Amino acid sequence: MSMVRMTRAVLPMMIRQRWGRIITITSIVAKQPINELLLSSAIRPGILGLTKVLANQYAKDNITVNTVCPGHILTKRQEALAVSRAAVKNMTMQQYLKETAGAIPAARLGRPEEIGSAVAFLASEQAGYINGINMLVDGSAAKGIH
């Protein structure tokens, strides 16, 4: 609901100024459900639908609404998850991260700056005609055609 609340808060001003950028950040799970993440896999695709509906409704007001869907990004949270998941597999965190990276076609985890760059581009004037998309930033980890 945080996306809904924030969007409701900013839309009136954006409509008045006839310009705006709404960019949500969700997860690769929105495009590729993961069995172990039941709630996330059920809820996150709804953000993609809401993104598209809002993009359709407010494009006439020069407002774009897009979503960035990161894959495995090497953040402090990812490291904390790696520690607990590695322990279950009787591995070190580094071994677990190497195994995770090995399953990604780019053969590495993403960097937070790469997410920031995608968001900065979508927020720019140059991206004014990009509207209603769900941008994977995942090193080609998602298996489907998106």
N, C-alpha and C positions, 0 to 999 in steps of 0.2 A: 504493500500500500504506500510505501514511501514515494515511489515514482508518481503515483496518482496524486498524492497530497502536494508534492512539490510542483507538479505540472499545473494543478488547479491554482496554486499560489502565483505562478509566474505568467500564465497565459493571458490574463486581462491586460497586463502591462505590455506584453509582446504584441498583442492585437492592436492596442492603442498606438504603439510606435511603428507598427507594420513591419516588424523585423524581429527575429528571434531564432535561437538554436536550443533545442532540447536534445541532450545526448545522454542516454542511459548506458550504464555498464552492467552487464549481467554475467554470462558465462557461456562457454562452449556447450554446457549442459542444456541450454535453451534450444540448441540445434541438434544435439546428439545426447539423448537421455542416457543416464548411467544407472544401472540397477541399484547400486549401493547408495544412490542419492535420490531416494524416492520423492521426497517433498520438493526438492530443487528441480527434479526432472518434470514434476507435475506443474509447478507454479511458473517457472521461468519462461516457458513458451508463451504464456499469457502476456508477458511484457512485450514480446515480439509482435503479437497481434495488436496490442494497444498502441505500440509505436506506429504501425502501419495505418491504423484508423486515424490517429491524431495527425499524421503526416497528410493523409487525404483531406481531412477537415480544414487544416490551417495553412496548406500550401498557398492558397490565395492571399494570405496575409504575410507572405514572405517569411514564414516560420518553417524551419525544417525540424524533423523529429527522427532521430536515428539511434540505433543501439550498437554498441561495441560488445562483442562476445569473445573475451579472452580465453585462450587455452591455458596450458600450464605456464605460469609466469613466476619467475624466481623472486618471490616476496618473503617477508618474515613469516607470513601465514603459511605459505607453501613449505618453508623449511620446518615449521612446527608440525605440519601434517606429515612431512617426510620422516621426521623423527619417530612419530607414533606408528606410522605404517611400516617403517623399516624394522622396528622392534617386533612387530607381528611376524615379519618374514625372516627374522633373525639376521638382519643385515645392518650395515652402518647407514647413516643418512646419505653419505656420499654414494654408496653403492645403489641405494634406492633411487636417488636422483639420476644417476647414470642409466639405470634400467628404464626409468620414466622417459628420459631423453631419447633412449634408443627406440622407443615406440612412436616417436614423432618423426615424420619425414624430414624435417629440418635438422634432426639429430641434436637438438638442444632445447632448453626451456627458454621462454621469452624473457625479455627484460622489461621492467616497469616503464622505462622510457619509450618503449615501442607502443605501449598502450597510450601513453601521453601524446605521442606524435599522431596517432590515429585520431584521438579526440581533438587535438588542436587543429588538424586538417578539417574535420567535420564542422568545427566551430568557425572556420574561416569563410571569407567571402568567396573564395575559389570553390567551395563546396556548396554553393547556393542552390544548385540544381540536383544535388544528391539528397534525396528525401525518402524516408520510409524504409531504409535499408537496415539490415542486420549484418554488420561487418565482423567476420571472424578474424581474429588476430591470434592465430594458433599454430603457426609453422606447418600448416596443412594437416593437423591432427584429426580434424573432423573427417569422417569416412564418406559421407554422402556428398551429393552434388548440391551445392547451396547457392 
